[in-house]
Amino acid sequence: MGGNRAPSRTELIDYLVRQVEIRVLDPAEILLGESDALAELRVWTASKAAGWAGELLGGDDDAAMRTVMRLLMALYPDDGPFDPPAEWWRTPLGRVVVRRVGHPVAASVSYATAGAMLGVSRQFVHDLVVRGRLERHPDGGVSTASVRERAKA
């Protein structure tokens, strides 16, 4: 279908650990210096990442959505709406998010964003919409629910 295959559990765990280290623990170390507490947090992060991966890849859609929202709020804080660059959708977390929730905060996305979410070109998204394989959103663009369903197929 496209280039956004589902990540393995190990791939997702490794990605989550790296993101927490880069976005949370490394800045804390810069501000506070090295400590035993920070070393313990690094170990705890690996354990927590395994749990998050289980929720993200598991069968409970509500648990997956809660985990997605917690991770996005903590790892990508911003004053504006969540609008990741196209390449984010190719990360292990991005690939899981599109399959589990579509876009976490948007009912519709542009053809270009839908393409990034699916790992295909904007033109291919247009063709899918024309053929009825993706749903045009009444407000414009593509329905994120239809992108999610397409990604899960």
Secondary structure, DSSP 8 states (H G I E B T S, - for coil): --S-----HHHHHHHHHHHHIIIIIHHHHHHH---HHHHHHHHHHHHHHHHHHHHHHSS-HHHHHHHHHHHHHHHS--SS-----GGGGGSHHHHHHHHHTSSSS-SEE-HHHHHHHHTS-HHHHHHHHHTTSS-B-TTSSEEHHHHHHHHH-
